[in-house]
């Protein structure tokens, strides 16, 4: 199974007895609130808003959402909002953590703190799902948010997280490309050396349920014509890959923002590998992308509970 776009993603969310409780850390973000309440209207979540009560209620009134059901948890001045949201999750009163109107570093520092109980034996990494106008299916990209410059072992876990996220959406044995500047191993380019090593190790003893190619340049991943002109022999070029593993956070972050601005892509994203799914999109993301990220989390949550590891 492969998804051509996001049209049917809401229909993939499994039925539950009760909606998932989404704990929004930093509840005075306009499009975060819009997307969260859109997801509530779709019937699969209920909002738990954490932050400044006065600013949040003022914004809800501005958006015409003040009469919609929600739970408000006000944070005292100076209190870490993300920590307050995590505490709600830890007490069993939340199912999904969501980044709201708060900086990425401020949000992630408490999330990654081992004392807060969100960590597992897996690394946390961010997976984006992207709908590009000229690509025939949804494409995953990782990691653009959490691991700044992953080492070889961290890359293995990022690959595993990305494969699992795609499998949650019905992709069988996902095909992942290890992005590099060039497709030939060049010893002064460490990412090409590591990509070759990862492919060789995976061939001997798979560390994730996926197929792996690399090193491979960006134009070859996206363009069949580029592969033909460069005599690169891979049938997956130009539409066959299900995901891209970037060599570092800066590359992935720049790539997805370029897609958003120049290719008018649609994206959604979540942090994978934590005890609960974590919805994390840009604070400038459209409300629809926030709703899609919550759908991503709901689908991932159901898949993880069905395939406990």
N, C-alpha and C positions, 0 to 999 in steps of 0.2 A: 504494500500500500504506500502511495505517495500523495502528498497534498500539493495541489497546484497553486493554491492561494489560501487566504484566511476565511473564505466564504463560509465554510462548513465547520469552523473550529468550535463554535458554541454548541453545535449538535454532537460533538464528541465528548462533552463533559458527562460523566456517568451520573445517573440519578442518585440522589442521597436523601436520607430521611430528613436531614436538616441542612440548611445552607452552611457553607464554610464561613467561619468568622475571620474576617480580614482585619488585622490590627494595623492601622495606618499611622506611622510615626511621622509627625509633622503634618497636621490635618488642615493647614491653611493654604494648600496648593490647589489652584483652580482646576486644572485639567485632571489632577489626581482625584479630586472629589467627583468631578463629572464622570470619569471612567469608572470609579468605584460604585457610584449610584446607578450607572448604566448596567453594571454587572449585577447589582441587586435587583434591578428591574427585570433582568434576564432570569433571575431566580436561583442563582447558584452561590451567592455570597450575602453576608450581612455585615455592615460596617461597624467597626469599633474605632472611633476617632480619638487620637491621642495628640494633645497639643494645647495651644492657647484657645480657651473656650470662646472668648469675646471675638477674636479675629475669625475663628472658624464659623461661628454662628452668623456673623456679618457676611461672610462669603457665601454661606449656604442660602441666606436670604437673597443675596444678589443673584445667585444662580437659580432661585426658585425651588430649592431643595429642602427648605427648612421644615416642611411638614412630612418629609420622608422618614421612615423609622431608622434610627441609629442609636448607638451607645456613645456617650461622650465621656472621655477621661481627661480631665484637665491636669496639666503639669505645672507645678510651681515654678516661678522664675528661677533660673539657674539650674534647674533639674535637667539631666540629660534625657531628652525626649525618646531617643531610641532605646535607652535603658528601661524607661518606663514601659515602652511597648513590649520589649523582650520579657519583662517581668510578668506581663499579662499572659504571654505565651507560656511561660514557665509555670504559671499557676493553673494551666489547663483551660484558660478562657479565650484562647485564640488558636486558629488553625493555619493561618498564613500571615507572614510578616510582610509589610509593604512599606517601601520608602516613599515618603511624601515630600513636603517642602523643607528639605534638609540636605546639606551637602553630602556628597558621596563619602568622603572621609569620615565625617561626623557620624554617618549612618553605619559604615562598615566597621569602625573600630570596636564598638560594643558587640557587634555581630560576631566578629572574629575572636573576641575574648573568650578563652577556654573556660573561664569561670562562669560564663552565662549559659552553658549547657546546650548551645545550638550546634556545636561542632560534633562531628562523628569521626569515624576512622577514615573518612574520605576527605579529600581536599574540597574546599568550596571554590567554585568557579562560576562565572556568568556565561550563560548561553543565550544568544540572540537568535530568533527566527526571523528571516527576512523574505519578503516578497518583492522581487525585482521585476520590472516590466518585461525584460527580455530573457529572463531565466524561466524554464518551464515548470518549476516547482519551488516550494519553500526551501530555503537554504539556511543551514545553521552556521553560526560564527562564534568562535570562542578563543580566548577569554578577553573581553574588552573592559573589565571593571575591577576584578579582584586581584589576580596574580600579576604583578608588574612585569617581572622578567623570569618566567618559569624555568627551572632546571629540568634535566632529563626526566627525573622521577615525577616531578610535578606535571610535566607534559603528558606523561602516561595517564595520570589521573584526570587531567583535563579532557583527554581523548575519551576516557571511560565515561565521564560525566556527559559529554556531548553525545556519545553513542546512546546512552541511556535515555537522554531527553528525546532524541529522535525515535527511539523504540517506543516511548510512551505515546507517540503520535502515529504508531503503526508502521514505521519504517523497519523493515527486516534487514538485519546485517548492514547497517548504514555504511555508505562509502564516503570516507573522509580524506580530504586533501591536506597535506602539511605544507602550508604556504611558505615560500622562500622568495628571495629576490631573483634567483635563477634556478633552473631545473637540473643543473649539473652540480655534483658535489665539488665544492671549492674550499680548500682547507683553511683559507683565511676568512671564510664566512661560516661561523660556528653553527648557525641555524641549519645550513645545508648538511653539515656533518651529522648533527643530531637527528635531522629528519631521516637520513639514510639509516642511521643506527636504530631508530625507532621502528622503521619498516622492517629491517632485518630481524630485530628481536621479536617483533609481533608475528612474523612469518614462522619463527621457530617455536615460540610459545606465546600465544595470544594473551594480551593483558586487557583486552576489551572486546566486546561482541560487535566487531565491525571489520570492514576492509580498509586498508590504509595505503595511501600513495604519497610519495614525496622523495626528495624535495620537488616542488612544482611551482612555477611562477604563476602569477595572477592571471595573465592573459590566457594561459593554457587551460586553467580551470574553467574560465567563463566562455572561451571561444573555440569552437571546432575549427574555424578557419585559421586561427593562430596556430593551432596544433598542426594543421596541414602544411602551412607555410614553413614552420620550423621543423618539420619532419619528426614530430613528437608522437610516438605510437601509444596512444591510450584512448580507448573507445569512450571513456567517461568525460572527456573534454567537451565543453560546450553544452552541458546539461545533465550529465550523468552523476555528478557528485552531489551528495546530500549535505555535506558540511565542510567548513574550512577551519582548520586549526592554525591560528596565527602564531608567529614566533614570539610575540610579546604583546603586552597590553596596548602600548602606543600604536602599534600597527593595526590591531583590531579596532581600536576606538576610532582612529582616523578613517579606516575603511568604512565602518558602518555610518559615520557621520557624513562621509562623502556620498554614500548611497542615498541617505535621507535628503541631502540638499540638492545633489546634482541628478540623481536618478529617480527622485520622488518615490523612494522605496517605502514600504510599510513594514514596521518591525514590532516585535514584542520581545521581552526578555525576562529571565529569572535566574536567581542564584541557585545552583544545583549542588548537592552534597551536604547540605545542612539538615538538621533534624526535622525542620519544616520547610516547605517551599517559601522562597522569598521573592516577591515581585519587585523588580528594580528596573525602572525605565528612566530616561532623562526627564528632568523637571520641565523641559520644553516640549516633551512629547505630547501628541494629540490625545484627547480623551479616549478615542477609539483604540489607540495603542495601549493605553493603561488597561482598558477592559480586556484586550487580547492577552496582556501579560497575566491578568488574573485567571483567564481561561487556561493559559499555559500552566499556571500553578495548580489549578484544579485537576487538570488532566494528569500532570506529573504526580500529584498527591495520590490519586487513585491507582496509577500504575505502580508506584512504590509500595503501596499497601498490598497490592496483589502479588508483587514480586519482591518480597522482603529479602534483603541480602545482608 
